[in-house]
Amino acid sequence: MKKLVFLAAFIISSPVFAGGPLEDCAEYAEYGLPSNDGTLLCRMGYLTAHDDAFLTPIWVAERMTIEKVFGETARKDNFKADPDLPEGKRAELSDYKGSGYDRGHMAPAASMKWHPTAMDESFFLSNMVPQNGPNNQQIWASLEAYVRDLVIARGEIIIYTGPIYDNDEANATIGKNNVGVPDRLYKVIYDPKRKEAIAFLLPNQPISTKFLPNYIVPVREIESITGLNFLSNLPRKEQNRIEKAKAEMWDRR
């Protein structure tokens, strides 16, 4: 009964939905939706809310387990427009071509080796943002690898990832569809067993990987900037304790 009640509340309070069914993504929404804005897209490996103005995610939710970290599905770089979004309301391959920006995964392909469909859907452009190349290939890739190491060490991790547009505007866009180039990127990592979180807020710029610890912030800081509400299904007292704390780098052994 508890699961049925949760799913009913999830469906009633959800944003516009374009891919599903929703119950297939209940595991990614167990701790609450960060917002009710955008178009919900349910994928095998993640749940995302698509920003219909900037044509990028508002947030992407993942739930990683040890079983999901290991897999044999090869990466194929099969980037493509999201088939569940209409033309004119989605990013296209032509928008990124010659833009100078990487197609930066929010739910990383390297975390989707556990199933061919999960891997394939991670290459939908609805899971991408225009990302600075050195940022994407160096410090951001290091952060994604750090998350996978944490999953191996801790067993299960909830992850929320997305872009930030300062002043709620895209200072730069790419392509004829005006895909928004984010100023910053965030990643919120929650350990449901130990009930603690660590969050990162990085400029969309080249940054040396060694400086990753410098970009740790309280979860509450990201909420204040974005208006999102992470872990909203937790009791308020527990949510406040977790989100107000600024963590140190977690041991990944």
Secondary structure, 3 states (H helix, E strand, C coil): CHHHHHHHHHHHCCCEEEECCHHHHHHHCCCCCCCCCCEEEECCCCEEEEECCCCEEEEEEEEEEHHHHCCCCCCCCCCECCCCCCCCCCCCHHHHCCCCCEEEECCCHHHCCCCHHHHHHCCEHHHEEEECHHHHHCHHHHHHHHHHHHHHHHCEEEEEEEEECHHHCCCCEECCCCEECCCEEEEEEEECCCCEEEEEEEECCCCCHHHHHHHEECHHHHHHHHCCCCCCCCCHHHHHHHHHCCCCCCCCC
